[in-house]
Amino acid sequence: MPTITGLSVADVRFPTSRTLDGSDAMNPDPDYSAAYLTLETSEGERGYSLVFTIGRGNDVQSAAIQALEPFVRGRDVQATLADLGGLSRELIGDSQFRWLGPEKGVMHMAAGAVINALWDLRCRWEDKPLWQLLTDLSPEEIVDLVDFRYLSDVLRREEALEILEAARSGREERLSALRASGYPAYTTTPGWLGYSDEKLVRLLRDAREEGFGFVKLKVGADVEDDVRRLRLAREEMGEGFPIAIDANQRWDVEEAEHWLRRLTPYEPYWIEEPTSPDDILAHAAIRRSVAPLRVATGEQVQNRIVFKQLLQADAIDVLQIDATRVGGVNENIAILLLAAKFGIPVCPHAGGVGLCELVQHLVMFDVVAVSGSSEGRWAEYVDHLHEHFETPVRIHAGAYMAPSAPGTGARMLEDSVAAYAYPAGEMWRSVGVARAS
């Protein structure tokens, strides 16, 4: 029987700080990067995953992933892939790693990377893209993947089964619509904080012409700059066009309330991450103060328990999952079920290398098999670095088209991994490593 023989981690970094792609109020000069995991088996099959960072974090994240190799080495591949719910609970529940920070932080993301690599391997074994593999599972098989510990006060296994059973109605129609028209996307490409006004307006115009019906701008560094940029965006896109704004955790409660009063005349669709992602009560206070402006958060929420509390506290209007922040596919399924229970739309984060490729599968699974709805939902899209992936996302008329290739979308091109490996890759030798973040 084939066994898992080990894993390797590559430190892959892209010098995006040179062009300020990805820049925001808290991260002014990011180098989009990935701790890139390859899971090896005795028969040559491989599974792939990554954790997104913005540069120096790759050092720590790569070491954390590598530390988990003994946990999976020697395991029977078929038995492991047949019980990824059990594997997830065992890995995330390991007492030695939980002591470093139970279900949060670098080790939790490392566990998620291993779990996601196993999902990628399973997809390749079954010759299916992840979204299709998940939608083909029965409700019982899906809930077996979920750890309901700490959730049972608001979501029990029986309720999750009811949600999944209810979503069977209209399933074939949603599958047909997904394959024909894709999943709605919004784009952050025009809105990075380091871009000039001229570039902002030009990229907004391009986004509209490419079929996007929703855009997002970064805010939070300087209120006068934000007023000017949002005014320009509103003038360019027209009245009623959805324009979200994203503060990337920049403000305290009073500061958020003051700042947003200056921006509300330009009708932002939502304010994203107005404050610390761990501060449930601050999100709730801001939401009450700025209503009817929607509050969105989630890209740096560390686990399903914090998401549960945000929902319990009526702290958010929009829930934003991230493909590599929590404990892998399994925990994201739990979060999707929580959102469905509370009737809150999911609009995932994808601003980072590989995140568009990964998260599209989760929201496509959601619309077909969990929430059963795409109303008021968009998946983030950024036009950066897709050319480095084996199966890059396909966007048509402002929508993600459903992938057909097997896998989770995480596999990068070998030449790209070699060229952008830090610090010895050819690209880093040519630009120099002194500025690497």
Summary of the structure (lengths in Angstrom):
residues: 437
radius of gyration: 20.7
end to end distance: 43.3
largest distance: 64.1
contacts: 1584
relative contact order: 0.15
helix: 46%
strand: 16%
